[in-house]
Amino acid sequence: MRRLSGRGRSALIIGVQGIRARKLRTLLSMVSLFLGVLAVVVVQAGASIAEKAMFADIELQQGVEGSKIIYMGAEPKTTAIVNDVIQGRDDAVAMIGMQAIIGEAGVRPVNEGGAPIGENWGGGPGPEAGGDPSGQAVEVRLSALTGDVRAFRPFRPRDGRWLDWSTTPSLAPKLVLNEAAAKAFQQYHVPAQMRLNGGQQTVTPQFVGVVDDASSTPTAYARLDEVNRWLAPAAGPQNGPSGDLQVLLTASTPATQVLQKRLKAAGTEAYVETVRSRAEMAKELRLIRLVFLAMAGLVLLIGVAGILNVGLASVGERVEEFALRRAVGTPRLLLAGIVLTETLLTGLFTAAAAIGASAGALRLVSMFLGDREPFLADVQFPWDAGVAGIIAGLIAGILGGAVPALRAAGIPIATVMRA
Amino acid sequence: MTALIELTGIVKTLKGQKQPRTILDGVEMRVDPGESVAIVGRSGSGKSTLLSVLGIFDRPDAGTYLLHGQDISRIPERKAAKLRSAEFGFVFQRFFLLKHLTAAQNVAMALVNGQGWLPRRERKRRVMAALDQVGIAQLAKSKPTKLSGGEQQRVAIARALVREPKVLLADEPTGALDLETGTLVIEALLSATERGCGLVLVTHDRDHAARMGRTLDLHDGVLTERVPA
């Protein structure tokens, strides 16, 4: 590590002596600056935590930053191409979405259309209008997967286990529910029968786990090979699924180009999207963060005025000391450096106090509100808020110390002669 | 032999409220290594102004100031600070000790001044040697408020001696002390001349002035040699 120059070390030694000699003044400066630095730390920490929480949810819904998604209709020939290209690859997963009703046959599900429980999306006609009677069944969005999708959508496990592709496909498809679906099945006890795409053929599903996928729509995840056996006749002559098909691919996989070319050759229209949610979200949050930081900056300025005031008073008191230091050969620049060192150290101490207070408060909030607000559970104090606090402390030290430093450097040496 | 200090035709004018006032009017002065010189004169005669010029606190308006034969009459402040640190030691009437520092830390102030860097151990060695030279090494850890006037002035002398200066400038160092303590302080200052340090003492006290090698009288801005009776 490079050591400080003689002047730097002299400034540090004399600055620390000055602070120790004037503890009350230093404390008063810190008090006046504390709120300003705290405001900067809190704004930065709040923004970072909010951004992280928002981004974590967006990542669950839209996919890992930088990954690619190819959207297309799940027609049999398309499905066959996709299967052919991504089979055996761990850098691509296909996900076919379809509707499934789990529960009594011949009744209207309690959430017709797959709506979140408690919301009415305006279902079909009731029994009086000739439709099915309402009964014990829940409609879910079924996502049939060719592989482990968590590399692209890092679902948070909540209960049970995730799907296992190492075993032979079961005739009773294993389902992993999202929290909305799990809530629905907790509320409505339904028979273990599942009909896919509104068909009449029933399957006996097994619920093996629950994940948080940040969706309010009741959703179940299953292995495509287990679902494929039971698809409704409407799925087509090749026994392929119908619905929408997404292929999720890593940013660098060559499979993207191969798949695009094969789909184009087959005349299938596909839409490719690269997940850029972080950049878009950061852009949206930047303005809000700037507004709050500007407000925190104003509070910081008040603190700077406090340091400036105390600094000027301190220099006024120490005229003889500074004149004497000049008499023994201390250069003007070092005198300014001594005052700046004192205010910078004051700013740093204040920053440390503000960071400590914020981290402690965050820990308490996490302890007491973590159960109610999941994003607050196990939340860590963001390092960038600490850096922002230190920068704010240093800036305040420089701004508050500049004028007293100039004044100290300008004290005439003859003061000691005329005293 | 090259003089330690040689002033020729030094003029210093202070801007008064109505008209400029000439404080030093063609001052001629020479100090050799190891020599002790007393400057006496009435209050307001310009003794402290002369000391300010000698210590490069102020620059003369006219004339030449040679230090070791080098003209330093118009040197910039940055170089003057370096010279003050390396060549001069200062002792003032008021001791100017910092109350929050110990005697040793007050002495070390002259070493921690941004003009070169000494390791902590070397600093400590020099500080203790300087305190020992003035006979108060045992008071190194005492704060100034716990010291008598004579002890405080000896700490100030140790501070002036710690960098082993070539010239010691003392501005009425016994002015705030009783006769006996003042004598001890003068002895401490004179001991520095034994190793070749020049001493310029500004004083009102004729007895202390008489102990110096020469006495110069400053009157109406003109410095004249006082012939011993």
Interface residues (C-beta under 8 A of the other chain):
Chain A: S5 G6 R7 R9 S10 A11 I13 I14 Q17 R20 A21 E320 E321 L324 R325 R326 A327 V328 G329 T330 P331 R332 L333 L334 G337 I413 A414 V416 M417 R418 A419
Chain B: S48 L51 S52 G55 F57 D58 E77 R78 A81 K82 L83 R84 S85 A86 F90 F92 R94 F96 L98 K99 H100 L101 Q105 M109 A110 V112 N113 G114 Q115 G116 W117 R159 D171
